[in-house]
Amino acid sequence: MEVSRGASHVYGIERHTLCLTPVAGDTQRCRFALGTLGITEPSEIHLVDFDSDENSLASIVYKHTCGIRALASTPWDSSRLVVVNNASVDVPVELVQLANVSEGPMSSRDALEQSVESIAVLETPSAEPQLPHAVVCHPSSYNKTAAVVSSASVRVWEFGAPTATQTHTIWASRNSMDDIEAAAWHPTATAQLLTADGTCVRSWDLRLDPKSQQTMAIEYAHSGKVRALDYNPNLPYVLATGGDDGSVRLWDARSPAAPLMEIANHTHWIYSVAFNPNHDQLLLSAGADGLVNLESTVSASSAQVVAAGLGGLSEVDSDDESDAGSDGSRSDRGEKPTDGLVAQYDDHETSVYAAKWSAADPWVFASLSFDGRLVINTVPREEKYKILL
């Protein structure tokens, strides 16, 4: 069946960009924040609001003092971001406040250029050999922590009022790790996270003694470097990884000898993978081939677990003629999701460094490419019906 993708909504700026985050603390408005690298021009943070009812985009532009390598929205405050600066040794990471962020629709007055306010500086020792390149906030609003990633370490920070305190450090050199590329927080546990270094994916429990914090390792998760990883929010033992071999793989952390599933719909490095926070059978991936793929991974999702627990009662009876169309085929209402590529989006002309789900609408997602193009799309109507009906 041909899938109707719907219209793509493009927000373009003449800036180089690497980082995108959904506004995690806002469950009413579809908002995303992006930061610019500031290579040849002043750096900016753009807060973009998507109104799905009006199919319209609005934005506020904030000035920032230096280029931005990464940023993450804080779930406990929708107006704050943890920002990794690209070229500032003095202030490599900081917590910033976005001014004049209203809960309702943005107006033309809001679009006037403003400046961010620095709330707290995350001090990095001058002896640190590498500057940070990534940051991830814990997804729960009550756990005010963030993991800051550099090639040499993952530093965990806890935010209080008004300062930030470093609580844990995972050192690459002390754990026989290659350069650390990425990290992801467990969706519910407050002290567990994943890291990726070289071809390896590791799980850590920070409550344990430093010598025994590593609880799981997949030594050869991909044939090339692992650049992206995520936890399934509803089945936290299911992991997604993306690598330089152009594949996305799903793993069961309880038995990681072989992947649960391998998806090969990219032709180059993969920079981003993301499970849908509500409907975890939907998985986004994006990479250097300029593509954003929406995959259905229902066989490794909570929907499959629920169906198995119900003894197959959720399965559609193939003999039920009420679900058949006039041509004898099963109608949209009777179809159930299956594994496979749902839709492929080729709206970008350069590498796509991030693909993220909205925190407010489970059917909306955004992607960002190096040339400053932010594209907002929605899950195809046919796939939504399969999931909901």
N, C-alpha and C positions, 0 to 999 in steps of 0.2 A: 504494500500500500504506500502510495506517495504521501510524504509528510508535508503539511503546510507550515512553514517555519514562522510566518508572521514577519512584520517589519523590524528591521534593525534600527536602533537609535544611536546615532554617532555624535560624540562630543570630541571635537578635535582641537588641539592646541599646538602651537609651533614651538614645542619644547621636547627634549628627549626625556623619556620616562622609563622607570624600571618597576615601580611599586604601586600597588593598589590594595585597598582594604575596604570591606563593607563597614559601615558605621554600626558597630556591634551593639551599642546600647540603645539604639533607636528601633523599636519594633512597630512603629506606625508609618514611617516614611522610608521609601527605598533610596538610601543614600550611600554613596561611595566617596572615598577620599583618595586622591592620588598626589604623588610628589614628583617634582621635576629634578633632574640631575644638576641643572645650573652650570652646564659646561661652558657656554659662551654667553649666557644671559642670566639675569637674576633668578634665583630659585623661588618656586611657588608651591603652595598647597592648594589644590582645587577640591572643594566640597561640592559634589554633584548630586542633585535631587532629581529622581525620575518619578513622574506622576503617571501611573499606568492607566488611570481613568481618562486623562487628557492626552496621553501619549506625548508628553512634553518634558523637556529638560530645563533645569535652572541650575545656577551655580553661584558660589561665592569663591573669590580668589584671595588667598592670603599670601603676603610676602614672608619669605623666610631668609635667614641670614646666610645659609650655605646650601650646597647641593644635597639632595636627599637620596640615599641609597635604598632605604627600606622604611616602612612605617606600619603601625598596627593600631587599630582603634581599641580603646579600653572599654570592656563590657560594663564596667561600673559607672562610667560617665561618657555619654555620647558626644560630648564636646571636647574630649581629650584624645591625644594621639601620643604614642611612643615613637619617636623619630630617630632613625640612624642617619647621621650626617655623613656626607660623602668625603669631604675634604677638610674637616676641622679636627685637628688633633686635640685641641683644648676642650671641645665639647662634642665628643663622638656620638653620644646618645643622650636624649633628653625627653622629658615629658612636657608636652606643650598644650596650651588651651586655645581653642578656636572661639573667637568672640562672636557675639550676636547670632548664635545658632538657635533658631526658633523651632518649636515643635510642629508648627503648621507649614503650609507651602511657602517657598521662598518668593520674595518679591523683588522687583527691580531695584529697590533701595538696598536690599541685602547684597546685590551683585557688586557694589562698590568695593574696590580693593582695600583690604585690611591687613593687619599684621598679627602674627601669632604671639602668644605670651609664653615664655619659658617658665614652667612650674617647678621642675626639679631636674638636676643634672645627674646622670648615672656615671660616676667617675670610673674611668678605666685606668689601671696603673700604666705609667709611662713605659714600663718594661714590656708591656704586651706587644708581641712582634707583629701582629696583624690587626688592622682596624675592623670593627664589626661590619657585617654585610647583611644581616637579617635579624628580625625580631618577631616573636609570636607571643601574644597575650593569652593567658589561660581563658578558655571560653566562658567560665562561670563568673557571674557578677560579684559573688562573695569572695572569690579567691583573687585578690588584687596582686597578681604576679605576672612577670614577663620573663621570657628567656631571650637573651641577646647572644647572637651567634657570630663568632669569628672563625677563621680557619684553625685557630689554636685552642679555642675553648667555647663552652656554652656557660654563660653566667646567668644565674637566676636572681631576679630582683623582686623585692616585695615593696609595695607602695603604701606609705602611711601619710600622715599629715604633719608636716608638708614635704617630707624627704622620702628618698628611696634607699633601701638597704639591701646590699648583696647578701644572699643567704646560702647559695650553693655554687660550686664551679665544677664542671666536667672538663678535665684537661685532655687534649688529644695525645700529648706526649706521654702521659702517665698511663694511658689505656691502649697503647700501641695502635693508635688511630691515624688514618690519613687526614688530610685537611677536611675539616667539618664543613659541610655544604648547607645543611638545612636541619630544622627541628620542628616537632609538632607536639602539642600537649594532649595527654589523655583527656577525653571529653568530660569525665566525671571525677577521676582520682586527682587529688590536689598536688601530688608529688611524683607523678609518673610522666615521662615524655619519651619521644623517639628522636633519634638523630640519624643523619646520613653522612658517611665519610667514605670516599672512594666508591667501591662497589658494595659496601656493607651498610646494613641498617641495624641499629641497636636500640634496645629498650632499657630504660633506667628507672630505678626506684630510689628517689633521693632521701627517703626515710632511712635507708640502710647505711651501714658503714661504707665509706668511700671505696674500699677495696672490693666490696660485693654489690655495688649499686647496679652494675650491668646485669640484667635479668634475662636477656634474650639477644641473640645475634643471628642475622642472616648474612653470611659472609659474602656470598655472590648473588645478591638480589638482582643484579643486572650485569650484562657483559661490559658495560661502560659505567661511568660515574652516575651515582644516584643523585638527582638534583631536586626531587620533589617527593613529598610524602604526606599522608593524612590518615587519621583514624576514622573509622566508621562511627558516627555519633551514637548509633543505636546498638551496634555490636562492636564494642571497643576492641575485641580481639581480632577483628578484621582490619587489615591495613592496606593502603594503596600506595604504590611507589611508581615513580617515573624516572627513566634514565636516558643516558646518551645513546642507548641502542634503539631509541624510538618507540619503546614498548611501555605500556602500563601493566603492572602486575598487582593482583590482589593476593594477600597472604593471610593465613590463620596463625596468629602469634603463638597459639598453643601447640601447633605442629607445623613449623615453618620449613620443613625439609624441601617442599616443592610448592610452587604457587597454586592457589585455588583457581586462578584464571589469568590468562595472558591476552592482552589486547594490543594489536599491532596495526593501528590506524593512523599513525604518524610516520613521517619519513625523516625526521631529524630529532635533535635533543628535545626532551620534555622538561619544561620549566615549572609547570604547575599541575597539581591534581587536587580535586576537592569534591568530597561527598556532599550531597544535598543534606542540610541539617535536619530536615523533616522526613523526606522520602529518600532513604539512603540507597535505594536501588539506582538512583541517578548519580552519575559521576562525570565531572568535568575534567578535561585535560587540555593543555595548551603548550605550544613549544616553538622552536626555531623555524619550523616550516610555515609559520604564519597561520596555522589552523587552530580552531577551537572545536573540540569534539565533545558531544553530549552522548554518553554511553548509558545503556541499561545493563546493570549487573545484578539482576533480580535473584539469580541462583545463589549469590553470596550475600544476600541482604536480609534484614529483619523480616521483610514480607514473606520470604521463603520459610523462615523459622516459624512464623505465625501460621502459615498454611500447613506446615508439617504438624504443628501442635494441634490443629483442628482436624487432623485426620483426613486432609484433602477436601474438606467441605467447601473451601473457597474456590476449588476448581470449577470451571464452567462445564456443564454437561454438554458434550458435543452433539447430543441427539436432541437438544432443546431447540425446537424450531422457532421459538420466540426470539432467539438471538440471531437468526439468519436473515440476511438481506433478501431482496427480491430476486437476486441472481444466484441464491443458494449459498453465498459466502457469509461468514460471520460478520455481523455489524460491529461498528466501533464500540458499542455498549457491551457487547459480549466478549470482546478480545481482552486478553490478559497480557501484561508485560512479559517480554522474553529478553534474553541476553542479546546484545548487539548494538550497533551504532544507531542511535536515534536520529541524530542530525549532525551535519558538519558545517561549520561556519567559516567562510573564507573572506570575512570583511576586512582583514588586516593585510598590509603589504610588507610588513617586516616582522621580526620575531615577536611572539606574544609571550610576555614574561609573567602574566598573572591572569587567572580566570577565577572569579569569586562569586559565591551565591549571596544574594541579598539577605540581610538579617530580618527584614520585615515581610517579605513576600517570597514564599518557597519556590515560586515559579519563575523568578527573575534572577538573571545573572549578568555579570559584566566581565569584560576582558580588556586588557591594556597592552598595547604594543610599544616598541621602543620609539617610534616616531610620534608619540603623543596622541594616539587615537584610542579613545575609550569607546567601546561598543556595548550597548545594553540590549540583551535579547530575552526572550521568554521561552519556556518549555513548550514545544508544539502542542496544540490543542488535543490532537489524537492521543498523545502519550499521557496527557493529564487525565483523559477519560479512562484510559486503561488502568491507571493507578487508583482512581477514585471510585469507579463504578464496579 
